[in-house]
Amino acid sequence: MYLAHAFSCAALLRVPDHVENRTLFDNQTLAPLIETCFALGLPFVDRLPPLITWGLENIEAWDADVLYLALALWIFLARQRTIDDAVVAEVGDWAIRANEELLPRYLY
């Protein structure tokens, strides 16, 4: 059951909506995906940061869902006991870009 739930959530996050009744990377889909991946265990949890950072790079900067994705990424990192160097680099690169490109849009 968990695997089907994770697949469904991941598909909803990645597949564009052609009838415009939901947004890509909707936070109401992201939260259940994260919870389900933690229930499934390490191999699934390890795939969350690339999915989230992919979403951060592909979503419009003005969209409020950017903030939910960023929060999800930081919550994920806070829950991990060990973090792969590649994940740290990927998140670090995004954080630098966010500081330069996204943060000014929300502050002014």
N, CA, C and O atoms as CSV, one atom per row, in Angstrom:
chain,resi,resn,atom,element,x,y,z
A,1,MET,N,N,0.815,-1.183,0.000
A,1,MET,CA,C,0.000,0.000,0.000
A,1,MET,C,C,0.870,1.264,0.000
A,1,MET,O,O,0.577,2.216,-0.723
A,2,TYR,N,N,1.939,1.275,0.809
A,2,TYR,CA,C,2.810,2.444,0.866
A,2,TYR,C,C,3.453,2.731,-0.478
A,2,TYR,O,O,3.564,3.888,-0.884
A,3,LEU,N,N,3.876,1.682,-1.169
A,3,LEU,CA,C,4.546,1.866,-2.448
A,3,LEU,C,C,3.609,2.504,-3.478
A,3,LEU,O,O,4.020,3.406,-4.208
A,4,ALA,N,N,2.376,2.052,-3.544
A,4,ALA,CA,C,1.401,2.626,-4.464
A,4,ALA,C,C,1.112,4.086,-4.109
A,4,ALA,O,O,0.951,4.930,-4.991
A,5,HIS,N,N,1.049,4.369,-2.822
A,5,HIS,CA,C,0.814,5.737,-2.371
A,5,HIS,C,C,1.981,6.644,-2.760
A,5,HIS,O,O,1.763,7.751,-3.252
A,6,ALA,N,N,3.204,6.193,-2.547
A,6,ALA,CA,C,4.394,6.977,-2.908
A,6,ALA,C,C,4.440,7.221,-4.415
A,6,ALA,O,O,4.737,8.329,-4.863
A,7,PHE,N,N,4.143,6.179,-5.192
A,7,PHE,CA,C,4.147,6.328,-6.646
A,7,PHE,C,C,3.113,7.358,-7.090
A,7,PHE,O,O,3.402,8.208,-7.932
A,8,SER,N,N,1.924,7.285,-6.532
A,8,SER,CA,C,0.855,8.210,-6.908
A,8,SER,C,C,1.233,9.656,-6.575
A,8,SER,O,O,1.024,10.562,-7.381
A,9,CYS,N,N,1.784,9.857,-5.396
A,9,CYS,CA,C,2.190,11.208,-4.998
A,9,CYS,C,C,3.302,11.726,-5.908
A,9,CYS,O,O,3.255,12.870,-6.359
A,10,ALA,N,N,4.297,10.890,-6.175
A,10,ALA,CA,C,5.406,11.305,-7.042
A,10,ALA,C,C,4.911,11.636,-8.444
A,10,ALA,O,O,5.368,12.603,-9.054
A,11,ALA,N,N,3.993,10.849,-8.947
A,11,ALA,CA,C,3.445,11.117,-10.282
A,11,ALA,C,C,2.695,12.443,-10.300
A,11,ALA,O,O,2.832,13.219,-11.246
A,12,LEU,N,N,1.907,12.708,-9.267
A,12,LEU,CA,C,1.176,13.972,-9.212
A,12,LEU,C,C,2.120,15.167,-9.141
A,12,LEU,O,O,1.820,16.237,-9.672
A,13,LEU,N,N,3.257,14.980,-8.486
A,13,LEU,CA,C,4.214,16.073,-8.379
A,13,LEU,C,C,4.954,16.340,-9.684
A,13,LEU,O,O,5.338,17.476,-9.961
A,14,ARG,N,N,5.151,15.308,-10.476
A,14,ARG,CA,C,5.959,15.448,-11.683
A,14,ARG,C,C,5.172,15.659,-12.972
A,14,ARG,O,O,5.665,16.311,-13.892
A,15,VAL,N,N,3.970,15.124,-13.052
A,15,VAL,CA,C,3.202,15.170,-14.298
A,15,VAL,C,C,2.400,16.470,-14.353
A,15,VAL,O,O,1.629,16.763,-13.439
A,16,PRO,N,N,2.578,17.246,-15.414
A,16,PRO,CA,C,1.813,18.498,-15.526
A,16,PRO,C,C,0.315,18.242,-15.589
A,16,PRO,O,O,-0.138,17.207,-16.079
A,17,ASP,N,N,-0.432,19.195,-15.090
A,17,ASP,CA,C,-1.895,19.115,-15.104
A,17,ASP,C,C,-2.406,19.867,-16.327
A,17,ASP,O,O,-2.163,21.066,-16.467
A,18,HIS,N,N,-3.100,19.182,-17.198
A,18,HIS,CA,C,-3.577,19.795,-18.431
A,18,HIS,C,C,-4.966,20.410,-18.305
A,18,HIS,O,O,-5.393,21.148,-19.194
A,19,VAL,N,N,-5.674,20.122,-17.224
A,19,VAL,CA,C,-6.997,20.723,-17.041
A,19,VAL,C,C,-6.962,21.833,-15.985
A,19,VAL,O,O,-7.992,22.427,-15.666
A,20,GLU,N,N,-5.790,22.100,-15.456
A,20,GLU,CA,C,-5.532,23.206,-14.533
A,20,GLU,C,C,-6.383,23.176,-13.264
A,20,GLU,O,O,-6.874,24.212,-12.814
A,21,ASN,N,N,-6.554,21.987,-12.691
A,21,ASN,CA,C,-7.261,21.908,-11.423
A,21,ASN,C,C,-6.317,21.642,-10.245
A,21,ASN,O,O,-6.764,21.471,-9.111
A,22,ARG,N,N,-5.027,21.608,-10.521
A,22,ARG,CA,C,-4.024,21.489,-9.458
A,22,ARG,C,C,-2.728,22.092,-9.969
A,22,ARG,O,O,-2.568,22.331,-11.166
A,23,THR,N,N,-1.809,22.334,-9.052
A,23,THR,CA,C,-0.520,22.898,-9.451
A,23,THR,C,C,0.557,21.831,-9.364
A,23,THR,O,O,0.455,20.891,-8.577
A,24,LEU,N,N,1.560,21.983,-10.156
A,24,LEU,CA,C,2.718,21.092,-10.084
A,24,LEU,C,C,3.426,21.352,-8.758
A,24,LEU,O,O,3.574,22.505,-8.352
A,25,PHE,N,N,3.855,20.317,-8.094
A,25,PHE,CA,C,4.529,20.405,-6.796
A,25,PHE,C,C,3.638,21.010,-5.727
A,25,PHE,O,O,4.096,21.817,-4.918
A,26,ASP,N,N,2.390,20.634,-5.719
A,26,ASP,CA,C,1.443,21.085,-4.715
A,26,ASP,C,C,1.853,20.557,-3.347
A,26,ASP,O,O,2.194,19.382,-3.211
A,27,ASN,N,N,1.821,21.418,-2.334
A,27,ASN,CA,C,2.263,21.013,-0.997
A,27,ASN,C,C,1.371,19.948,-0.374
A,27,ASN,O,O,1.813,19.206,0.503
A,28,GLN,N,N,0.116,19.865,-0.819
A,28,GLN,CA,C,-0.771,18.840,-0.280
A,28,GLN,C,C,-0.432,17.451,-0.810
A,28,GLN,O,O,-0.919,16.450,-0.285
A,29,THR,N,N,0.388,17.386,-1.834
A,29,THR,CA,C,0.873,16.111,-2.352
A,29,THR,C,C,2.271,15.816,-1.832
A,29,THR,O,O,2.619,14.659,-1.600
A,30,LEU,N,N,3.057,16.838,-1.651
A,30,LEU,CA,C,4.441,16.668,-1.192
A,30,LEU,C,C,4.508,16.104,0.228
A,30,LEU,O,O,5.291,15.193,0.496
A,31,ALA,N,N,3.704,16.631,1.124
A,31,ALA,CA,C,3.737,16.177,2.516
A,31,ALA,C,C,3.422,14.682,2.651
A,31,ALA,O,O,4.150,13.976,3.348
A,32,PRO,N,N,2.361,14.177,2.007
A,32,PRO,CA,C,2.110,12.736,2.094
A,32,PRO,C,C,3.228,11.897,1.458
A,32,PRO,O,O,3.521,10.797,1.927
A,33,LEU,N,N,3.849,12.417,0.392
A,33,LEU,CA,C,4.961,11.688,-0.220
A,33,LEU,C,C,6.120,11.554,0.760
A,33,LEU,O,O,6.692,10.473,0.902
A,34,ILE,N,N,6.461,12.622,1.420
A,34,ILE,CA,C,7.562,12.583,2.389
A,34,ILE,C,C,7.243,11.601,3.510
A,34,ILE,O,O,8.086,10.784,3.878
A,35,GLU,N,N,6.044,11.676,4.046
A,35,GLU,CA,C,5.634,10.772,5.123
A,35,GLU,C,C,5.686,9.309,4.668
A,35,GLU,O,O,6.153,8.444,5.409
A,36,THR,N,N,5.217,9.041,3.475
A,36,THR,CA,C,5.210,7.677,2.948
A,36,THR,C,C,6.623,7.170,2.702
A,36,THR,O,O,6.924,6.010,2.983
A,37,CYS,N,N,7.492,8.028,2.180
A,37,CYS,CA,C,8.882,7.605,1.945
A,37,CYS,C,C,9.585,7.257,3.251
A,37,CYS,O,O,10.353,6.297,3.305
A,38,PHE,N,N,9.332,8.021,4.291
A,38,PHE,CA,C,9.929,7.683,5.583
A,38,PHE,C,C,9.377,6.355,6.108
A,38,PHE,O,O,10.101,5.607,6.765
A,39,ALA,N,N,8.120,6.056,5.830
A,39,ALA,CA,C,7.549,4.768,6.234
A,39,ALA,C,C,8.165,3.619,5.433
A,39,ALA,O,O,8.336,2.520,5.960
A,40,LEU,N,N,8.498,3.866,4.162
A,40,LEU,CA,C,9.076,2.827,3.308
A,40,LEU,C,C,10.545,2.551,3.626
A,40,LEU,O,O,11.027,1.438,3.419
A,41,GLY,N,N,11.248,3.549,4.122
A,41,GLY,CA,C,12.628,3.318,4.515
A,41,GLY,C,C,13.659,4.034,3.658
A,41,GLY,O,O,13.339,4.824,2.771
A,42,LEU,N,N,14.906,3.720,3.966
A,42,LEU,CA,C,16.060,4.443,3.439
A,42,LEU,C,C,16.144,4.572,1.923
A,42,LEU,O,O,16.374,5.683,1.446
A,43,PRO,N,N,15.975,3.522,1.138
A,43,PRO,CA,C,16.127,3.726,-0.318
A,43,PRO,C,C,15.155,4.767,-0.872
A,43,PRO,O,O,15.493,5.487,-1.811
A,44,PHE,N,N,13.972,4.852,-0.312
A,44,PHE,CA,C,12.978,5.812,-0.782
A,44,PHE,C,C,13.266,7.204,-0.230
A,44,PHE,O,O,13.082,8.203,-0.925
A,45,VAL,N,N,13.707,7.263,0.994
A,45,VAL,CA,C,14.047,8.548,1.609
A,45,VAL,C,C,15.207,9.204,0.862
A,45,VAL,O,O,15.229,10.423,0.693
A,46,ASP,N,N,16.154,8.410,0.422
A,46,ASP,CA,C,17.316,8.953,-0.282
A,46,ASP,C,C,16.968,9.599,-1.611
A,46,ASP,O,O,17.745,10.403,-2.125
A,47,ARG,N,N,15.821,9.265,-2.178
A,47,ARG,CA,C,15.408,9.841,-3.465
A,47,ARG,C,C,14.617,11.142,-3.312
A,47,ARG,O,O,14.290,11.784,-4.310
A,48,LEU,N,N,14.311,11.531,-2.089
A,48,LEU,CA,C,13.550,12.762,-1.879
A,48,LEU,C,C,14.317,14.041,-2.229
A,48,LEU,O,O,13.773,14.889,-2.936
A,49,PRO,N,N,15.561,14.213,-1.762
A,49,PRO,CA,C,16.251,15.481,-2.074
A,49,PRO,C,C,16.384,15.771,-3.567
A,49,PRO,O,O,16.154,16.910,-3.974
A,50,PRO,N,N,16.747,14.792,-4.405
A,50,PRO,CA,C,16.794,15.120,-5.837
A,50,PRO,C,C,15.428,15.517,-6.404
A,50,PRO,O,O,15.352,16.408,-7.249
A,51,LEU,N,N,14.359,14.874,-5.956
A,51,LEU,CA,C,13.020,15.226,-6.425
A,51,LEU,C,C,12.654,16.640,-5.993
A,51,LEU,O,O,12.131,17.424,-6.785
A,52,ILE,N,N,12.927,16.955,-4.753
A,52,ILE,CA,C,12.573,18.274,-4.228
A,52,ILE,C,C,13.410,19.360,-4.896
A,52,ILE,O,O,12.873,20.397,-5.285
A,53,THR,N,N,14.708,19.140,-5.036
A,53,THR,CA,C,15.542,20.168,-5.681
A,53,THR,C,C,15.180,20.307,-7.158
A,53,THR,O,O,15.246,21.408,-7.704
A,54,TRP,N,N,14.797,19.203,-7.817
A,54,TRP,CA,C,14.333,19.299,-9.200
A,54,TRP,C,C,13.097,20.199,-9.265
A,54,TRP,O,O,12.970,21.039,-10.156
A,55,GLY,N,N,12.206,20.011,-8.321
A,55,GLY,CA,C,11.009,20.839,-8.283
A,55,GLY,C,C,11.324,22.296,-8.025
A,55,GLY,O,O,10.717,23.183,-8.623
A,56,LEU,N,N,12.269,22.545,-7.138
A,56,LEU,CA,C,12.649,23.919,-6.842
A,56,LEU,C,C,13.224,24.619,-8.071
A,56,LEU,O,O,13.042,25.823,-8.252
A,57,GLU,N,N,13.899,23.874,-8.890
A,57,GLU,CA,C,14.492,24.469,-10.084
A,57,GLU,C,C,13.492,24.598,-11.232
A,57,GLU,O,O,13.730,25.366,-12.164
A,58,ASN,N,N,12.388,23.869,-11.185
A,58,ASN,CA,C,11.441,23.867,-12.288
A,58,ASN,C,C,10.120,24.573,-11.992
A,58,ASN,O,O,9.257,24.662,-12.865
A,59,ILE,N,N,9.964,25.059,-10.809
A,59,ILE,CA,C,8.739,25.761,-10.455
A,59,ILE,C,C,8.993,27.265,-10.599
A,59,ILE,O,O,10.128,27.723,-10.464
A,60,GLU,N,N,7.956,28.010,-10.867
A,60,GLU,CA,C,8.102,29.457,-10.993
A,60,GLU,C,C,8.512,30.060,-9.648
A,60,GLU,O,O,7.975,29.692,-8.603
A,61,ALA,N,N,9.447,30.969,-9.686
A,61,ALA,CA,C,9.991,31.552,-8.456
A,61,ALA,C,C,8.930,32.303,-7.646
A,61,ALA,O,O,9.035,32.372,-6.421
A,62,TRP,N,N,7.923,32.860,-8.298
A,62,TRP,CA,C,6.900,33.632,-7.595
A,62,TRP,C,C,5.845,32.747,-6.951
A,62,TRP,O,O,5.035,33.232,-6.161
A,63,ASP,N,N,5.839,31.472,-7.272
A,63,ASP,CA,C,4.823,30.555,-6.764
A,63,ASP,C,C,5.057,30.262,-5.281
A,63,ASP,O,O,6.183,29.968,-4.881
A,64,ALA,N,N,4.018,30.339,-4.476
A,64,ALA,CA,C,4.138,30.094,-3.033
A,64,ALA,C,C,4.606,28.674,-2.738
A,64,ALA,O,O,5.174,28.422,-1.675
A,65,ASP,N,N,4.376,27.736,-3.670
A,65,ASP,CA,C,4.809,26.360,-3.435
A,65,ASP,C,C,6.321,26.247,-3.337
A,65,ASP,O,O,6.823,25.257,-2.805
A,66,VAL,N,N,7.063,27.235,-3.835
A,66,VAL,CA,C,8.522,27.244,-3.689
A,66,VAL,C,C,8.881,27.210,-2.209
A,66,VAL,O,O,9.800,26.500,-1.802
A,67,LEU,N,N,8.152,27.979,-1.410
A,67,LEU,CA,C,8.441,28.024,0.014
A,67,LEU,C,C,8.159,26.690,0.690
A,67,LEU,O,O,8.892,26.282,1.591
A,68,TYR,N,N,7.091,26.002,0.257
A,68,TYR,CA,C,6.781,24.692,0.825
A,68,TYR,C,C,7.856,23.670,0.446
A,68,TYR,O,O,8.248,22.844,1.270
A,69,LEU,N,N,8.327,23.729,-0.792
A,69,LEU,CA,C,9.376,22.804,-1.218
A,69,LEU,C,C,10.661,23.052,-0.439
A,69,LEU,O,O,11.326,22.107,-0.014
A,70,ALA,N,N,11.006,24.306,-0.253
A,70,ALA,CA,C,12.210,24.638,0.507
A,70,ALA,C,C,12.083,24.160,1.947
A,70,ALA,O,O,13.029,23.603,2.505
A,71,LEU,N,N,10.925,24.373,2.543
A,71,LEU,CA,C,10.698,23.907,3.908
A,71,LEU,C,C,10.789,22.384,3.982
A,71,LEU,O,O,11.386,21.840,4.912
A,72,ALA,N,N,10.206,21.705,3.016
A,72,ALA,CA,C,10.276,20.242,2.989
A,72,ALA,C,C,11.715,19.763,2.905
A,72,ALA,O,O,12.088,18.785,3.552
A,73,LEU,N,N,12.514,20.445,2.118
A,73,LEU,CA,C,13.914,20.068,1.976
A,73,LEU,C,C,14.663,20.239,3.290
A,73,LEU,O,O,15.440,19.368,3.678
A,74,TRP,N,N,14.439,21.337,3.965
A,74,TRP,CA,C,15.129,21.564,5.234
A,74,TRP,C,C,14.628,20.599,6.318
A,74,TRP,O,O,15.420,20.144,7.143
A,75,ILE,N,N,13.343,20.284,6.329
A,75,ILE,CA,C,12.828,19.302,7.292
A,75,ILE,C,C,13.457,17.937,7.028
A,75,ILE,O,O,13.857,17.235,7.957
A,76,PHE,N,N,13.537,17.573,5.755
A,76,PHE,CA,C,14.169,16.305,5.399
A,76,PHE,C,C,15.601,16.267,5.918
A,76,PHE,O,O,16.004,15.292,6.552
A,77,LEU,N,N,16.358,17.297,5.661
A,77,LEU,CA,C,17.753,17.330,6.089
A,77,LEU,C,C,17.879,17.278,7.604
A,77,LEU,O,O,18.799,16.654,8.132
A,78,ALA,N,N,16.964,17.927,8.300
A,78,ALA,CA,C,17.002,17.921,9.767
A,78,ALA,C,C,16.717,16.537,10.334
A,78,ALA,O,O,17.221,16.198,11.405
A,79,ARG,N,N,15.919,15.730,9.637
A,79,ARG,CA,C,15.564,14.394,10.133
A,79,ARG,C,C,16.630,13.350,9.856
A,79,ARG,O,O,16.646,12.297,10.494
A,80,GLN,N,N,17.524,13.629,8.913
A,80,GLN,CA,C,18.552,12.658,8.540
A,80,GLN,C,C,19.690,12.652,9.550
A,80,GLN,O,O,20.099,13.702,10.045
A,81,ARG,N,N,20.190,11.482,9.846
A,81,ARG,CA,C,21.340,11.358,10.732
A,81,ARG,C,C,22.641,11.518,9.940
A,81,ARG,O,O,23.602,12.114,10.424
A,82,THR,N,N,22.658,10.991,8.748
A,82,THR,CA,C,23.815,11.150,7.864
A,82,THR,C,C,23.306,11.636,6.517
A,82,THR,O,O,22.219,11.267,6.072
A,83,ILE,N,N,24.099,12.456,5.889
A,83,ILE,CA,C,23.692,13.027,4.613
A,83,ILE,C,C,24.817,12.807,3.610
A,83,ILE,O,O,25.981,13.100,3.882
A,84,ASP,N,N,24.453,12.295,2.469
A,84,ASP,CA,C,25.395,12.044,1.386
A,84,ASP,C,C,26.006,13.364,0.905
A,84,ASP,O,O,25.317,14.383,0.844
A,85,ASP,N,N,27.307,13.346,0.563
A,85,ASP,CA,C,27.983,14.556,0.098
A,85,ASP,C,C,27.339,15.144,-1.150
A,85,ASP,O,O,27.297,16.364,-1.310
A,86,ALA,N,N,26.834,14.282,-2.041
A,86,ALA,CA,C,26.181,14.771,-3.260
A,86,ALA,C,C,24.909,15.549,-2.918
A,86,ALA,O,O,24.598,16.553,-3.559
A,87,VAL,N,N,24.179,15.081,-1.907
A,87,VAL,CA,C,22.966,15.775,-1.483
A,87,VAL,C,C,23.325,17.131,-0.894
A,87,VAL,O,O,22.667,18.134,-1.170
A,88,VAL,N,N,24.374,17.153,-0.080
A,88,VAL,CA,C,24.821,18.412,0.518
A,88,VAL,C,C,25.196,19.407,-0.571
A,88,VAL,O,O,24.834,20.580,-0.488
A,89,ALA,N,N,25.914,18.954,-1.588
A,89,ALA,CA,C,26.314,19.835,-2.689
A,89,ALA,C,C,25.103,20.336,-3.462
A,89,ALA,O,O,25.026,21.515,-3.807
A,90,GLU,N,N,24.156,19.442,-3.734
A,90,GLU,CA,C,22.960,19.802,-4.483
A,90,GLU,C,C,22.126,20.829,-3.719
A,90,GLU,O,O,21.665,21.816,-4.293
A,91,VAL,N,N,21.939,20.591,-2.440
A,91,VAL,CA,C,21.163,21.506,-1.612
A,91,VAL,C,C,21.908,22.824,-1.448
A,91,VAL,O,O,21.302,23.894,-1.488
A,92,GLY,N,N,23.212,22.747,-1.264
A,92,GLY,CA,C,24.012,23.965,-1.128
A,92,GLY,C,C,23.952,24.830,-2.362
A,92,GLY,O,O,23.839,26.051,-2.260
A,93,ASP,N,N,24.027,24.213,-3.533
A,93,ASP,CA,C,23.927,24.969,-4.785
A,93,ASP,C,C,22.568,25.652,-4.892
A,93,ASP,O,O,22.481,26.816,-5.284
A,94,TRP,N,N,21.508,24.923,-4.540
A,94,TRP,CA,C,20.182,25.523,-4.602
A,94,TRP,C,C,20.056,26.663,-3.604
A,94,TRP,O,O,19.477,27.700,-3.929
A,95,ALA,N,N,20.582,26.496,-2.399
A,95,ALA,CA,C,20.479,27.536,-1.375
A,95,ALA,C,C,21.168,28.822,-1.825
A,95,ALA,O,O,20.662,29.915,-1.570
A,96,ILE,N,N,22.304,28.704,-2.483
A,96,ILE,CA,C,23.004,29.887,-2.987
A,96,ILE,C,C,22.159,30.587,-4.048
A,96,ILE,O,O,22.005,31.808,-4.020
A,97,ARG,N,N,21.615,29.816,-4.977
A,97,ARG,CA,C,20.770,30.406,-6.023
A,97,ARG,C,C,19.514,31.038,-5.418
A,97,ARG,O,O,19.085,32.110,-5.845
A,98,ALA,N,N,18.934,30.375,-4.433
A,98,ALA,CA,C,17.724,30.906,-3.790
A,98,ALA,C,C,18.028,32.227,-3.099
A,98,ALA,O,O,17.236,33.167,-3.166
A,99,ASN,N,N,19.157,32.294,-2.446
A,99,ASN,CA,C,19.541,33.526,-1.764
A,99,ASN,C,C,19.698,34.672,-2.758
A,99,ASN,O,O,19.325,35.809,-2.470
A,100,GLU,N,N,20.240,34.370,-3.908
A,100,GLU,CA,C,20.492,35.407,-4.912
A,100,GLU,C,C,19.257,35.738,-5.741
A,100,GLU,O,O,19.046,36.899,-6.094
A,101,GLU,N,N,18.431,34.729,-6.057
A,101,GLU,CA,C,17.333,34.931,-7.003
A,101,GLU,C,C,15.948,34.983,-6.358
A,101,GLU,O,O,15.131,35.831,-6.718
A,102,LEU,N,N,15.679,34.091,-5.416
A,102,LEU,CA,C,14.323,33.979,-4.874
A,102,LEU,C,C,14.069,34.888,-3.680
A,102,LEU,O,O,13.034,35.550,-3.610
A,103,LEU,N,N,14.996,34.921,-2.756
A,103,LEU,CA,C,14.775,35.667,-1.529
A,103,LEU,C,C,14.433,37.134,-1.778
A,103,LEU,O,O,13.521,37.650,-1.134
A,104,PRO,N,N,15.124,37.827,-2.683
A,104,PRO,CA,C,14.754,39.231,-2.933
A,104,PRO,C,C,13.307,39.397,-3.406
A,104,PRO,O,O,12.706,40.440,-3.150
A,105,ARG,N,N,12.736,38.411,-4.082
A,105,ARG,CA,C,11.348,38.518,-4.559
A,105,ARG,C,C,10.361,38.509,-3.401
A,105,ARG,O,O,9.289,39.108,-3.492
A,106,TYR,N,N,10.716,37.834,-2.314
A,106,TYR,CA,C,9.804,37.738,-1.168
A,106,TYR,C,C,10.035,38.832,-0.134
A,106,TYR,O,O,9.170,39.089,0.704
A,107,LEU,N,N,11.187,39.471,-0.188
A,107,LEU,CA,C,11.494,40.500,0.801
A,107,LEU,C,C,11.016,41.886,0.391
A,107,LEU,O,O,10.763,42.734,1.247
A,108,TYR,N,N,10.895,42.116,-0.883
A,108,TYR,CA,C,10.568,43.470,-1.349
A,108,TYR,C,C,9.249,43.525,-2.043
A,108,TYR,O,O,8.832,44.592,-2.493
